């Protein structure tokens, strides 16, 4: 915004100044062009859609209506773990902690145990997926658990979960080994995990504070986009 204001001021001075030399007018015009160009570029970078921002918005829309204020949803948590860019959210509450990774896949999929397949729409039928969301979610959950243990919170129950927030993702669940949340079963999943109380409010508040503090701590690993925090 500062660069845009500088560019606008330079443009105004270049237009209204009378009796100025050609060189001075050129400097003002150049300042205006530079300021407006840099400012516009940063605005485009900030507001353009990214995977992290899109995943955050979909997570919030799906989960916010299903949980009360005893839960906190931290979007894009910045933790020093492997594949941190895939950690789209942490759901913290009485049922423990869920490390959430979002998939915006379209089409028909099914999961049996930890085997993922998609329907090719032809006589080939079901074909095994090249990537495995369940394994990714489990790895993220293990990574968050190791980070929590290193932060003197080894007893916090943490597990991974895959989230398919788009209605165009048609997922058939055949006894999956891991938690899979979809646009259709979100309320059922929230009710299912809410039956077990694994984390007391004090421990949950402490864990949440440490997660948010980690966003401000320097890290040597590649950092994902800045966290967007929402409490629900």
C-alpha positions in Angstrom: 0.0 0.0 0.0 2.9 2.3 0.7 4.3 1.7 -2.8 0.9 2.4 -4.3 0.6 5.6 -2.4 4.1 6.7 -3.5 3.3 5.9 -7.1 0.0 7.8 -6.9 1.8 10.8 -5.4 4.5 10.7 -8.1 1.9 10.6 -10.8 -0.1 13.5 -9.3 3.1 15.6 -9.0 4.1 14.8 -12.6 0.7 15.9 -13.8 0.1 19.1 -11.8 3.6 20.5 -11.6 4.0 23.4 -13.9 7.3 24.9 -15.0 9.3 21.9 -14.0 12.2 20.7 -16.2 11.8 17.7 -18.4 14.3 15.8 -16.3 12.3 16.5 -13.1 9.0 15.5 -14.7 10.7 12.3 -16.0 11.9 11.4 -12.5 8.4 11.9 -11.1 6.9 9.8 -13.8 9.4 7.1 -13.3 8.8 7.1 -9.5 5.0 6.8 -10.2 5.5 3.9 -12.6 7.8 2.1 -10.2 5.6 2.6 -7.1 2.4 1.6 -8.9 4.0 -1.4 -10.5 5.6 -2.8 -7.3 2.4 -2.1 -5.3 0.2 -3.8 -7.9 2.5 -6.8 -8.0 2.4 -7.3 -4.2 -1.4 -6.9 -4.2 -1.7 -9.6 -6.8 0.7 -11.8 -4.9 -1.2 -11.4 -1.6 -4.7 -11.8 -3.0 -4.2 -14.4 -5.7 -5.4 -17.9 -4.8 -2.9 -20.4 -3.6 -3.2 -24.0 -2.5 -2.8 -23.1 1.1 -5.3 -20.3 1.1 -7.8 -22.4 -0.8 -7.4 -25.4 1.5 -7.8 -23.1 4.5 -11.1 -21.7 3.2 -12.5 -25.1 2.4 -11.5 -26.5 5.8 -13.1 -23.6 7.6 -16.3 -23.8 5.7 -16.6 -27.6 6.3 -15.6 -27.8 10.0 -16.7 -24.5 11.5 -20.4 -25.5 11.6 -19.7 -28.9 13.1 -17.7 -28.0 16.3 -18.4 -25.8 19.2 -16.1 -23.4 21.1 -14.4 -26.2 22.9 -12.4 -26.8 19.7 -9.8 -24.6 18.0 -9.0 -24.9 14.3 -5.5 -23.6 13.4 -5.1 -23.2 9.7 -1.8 -23.6 7.9 0.2 -24.2 11.2 3.8 -23.4 10.7 5.6 -26.4 12.4 9.1 -27.7 11.7 8.1 -31.1 10.4 8.6 -33.0 7.2 6.2 -32.1 4.4 4.8 -29.2 6.5 3.3 -27.6 3.4 0.8 -30.5 3.4 -0.3 -29.8 7.0 -3.4 -27.7 6.2 -4.8 -27.6 9.7 -4.8 -28.7 13.3 -8.0 -29.4 15.1 -7.5 -29.2 18.8 -10.2 -30.1 21.3 -11.5 -32.7 23.8 -11.1 -35.5 21.3 -7.4 -34.8 21.0 -5.5 -33.3 18.1 -6.1 -34.0 14.4 -3.4 -33.2 11.8 -5.5 -32.4 8.8 -4.4 -32.6 5.2 -6.8 -31.5 2.4 -7.3 -33.1 -1.0 -9.4 -31.3 -3.7 -9.7 -34.4 -5.9 -12.6 -34.7 -8.3 -14.3 -37.9 -9.4 -15.0 -41.3 -7.7 -12.6 -42.8 -5.2 -12.7 -45.5 -2.6 -10.4 -46.5 0.2 -10.1 -49.9 1.8 -7.7 -50.0 4.7 -5.0 -47.8 3.4 -5.4 -48.7 -0.3 -6.8 -45.8 -2.4 -8.3 -46.4 -5.9 -10.1 -44.2 -8.4 -12.7 -45.2 -11.0 -11.5 -44.7 -14.5 -15.0 -44.5 -15.9 -14.4 -47.3 -18.3 -14.1 -51.0 -18.4 -10.9 -50.7 -16.5 -12.9 -50.0 -13.4 -11.0 -49.2 -10.2 -7.3 -48.3 -10.5 -4.9 -47.8 -7.6 -4.0 -44.2 -7.0 -0.4 -43.2 -7.4 -0.5 -41.1 -4.2 -1.8 -42.3 -0.9 -3.6 -39.7 1.2 -3.9 -42.1 4.2 -0.1 -42.6 4.3 0.4 -38.8 4.0 -2.0 -38.1 6.9 -0.4 -40.8 9.1 3.1 -39.3 8.4 1.9 -35.8 9.2 0.3 -37.1 12.4 3.6 -38.8 13.4 5.5 -35.7 12.6 3.3 -33.5 14.7 3.5 -36.1 17.6 7.3 -36.1 17.4 7.3 -32.3 17.4 5.0 -32.2 20.4 7.2 -34.7 22.3 10.2 -32.5 21.7 8.2 -29.6 23.1 7.5 -31.5 26.3 4.0 -32.6 25.4 4.5 -36.3 24.7 1.1 -37.4 26.1 -1.1 -35.3 23.7 -3.1 -37.7 21.6 -2.4 -36.8 17.9 -3.5 -38.6 14.7 -3.8 -37.7 11.1 -6.9 -37.3 9.0 -7.6 -36.7 5.3 -10.2 -34.1 4.4 -12.1 -34.0 1.1 -14.2 -30.8 1.4 -15.4 -30.6 -2.2 -18.8 -32.1 -3.0 -17.3 -33.2 -6.4 -15.0 -35.7 -4.4 -17.1 -38.8 -4.2 -15.4 -41.1 -1.7 -16.5 -44.6 -0.9 -15.3 -45.7 2.6 -14.8 -49.4 3.0 -13.4 -49.8 6.5 -10.6 -47.2 6.1 -7.7 -47.6 8.5 -7.5 -43.8 9.0 -10.0 -41.1 9.5 -11.4 -39.7 6.2 -13.6 -36.6 6.3 -15.8 -35.6 3.4 -18.4 -33.0 2.5 -21.0 -35.6 3.3 -19.8 -37.2 6.5 -18.4 -34.1 8.3 -21.1 -33.9 11.0 -21.0 -37.7 11.5 -17.2 -37.6 11.9 -17.4 -34.8 14.4 -19.9 -36.7 16.4 -17.9 -39.9 16.3 -14.6 -38.4 17.5 -16.5 -36.3 20.1 -17.6 -39.4 22.0 -14.2 -39.9 23.4 -12.6 -37.3 25.7 -8.8 -37.7 25.4 -7.5 -34.1 26.1 -8.4 -31.9 29.0 -9.0 -28.2 28.4 -5.8 -27.1 30.1 -3.6 -29.4 28.1 -5.4 -28.4 24.9 -4.9 -24.7 25.7 -1.2 -25.3 26.3 -0.8 -27.2 23.1 -2.6 -24.5 21.1 -0.4 -21.8 22.6 2.8 -23.7 21.7 1.5 -24.2 18.2 0.8 -20.5 17.7 4.2 -19.6 19.2 5.9 -22.0 16.8 4.6 -19.7 13.9 6.8 -16.9 15.2 9.9 -19.1 15.9 12.7 -19.2 13.3 13.0 -22.5 11.4 15.6 -24.0 9.1 13.0 -26.0 7.2 11.1 -24.7 4.2 8.2 -22.8 5.6 4.6 -22.9 4.3 2.5 -19.8 4.0 1.8 -17.8 7.2 -0.8 -19.4 9.4 -4.4 -18.2 9.4 -5.9 -18.8 12.8 -9.5 -19.5 13.5 -11.1 -20.8 16.7 -14.3 -22.7 16.6 
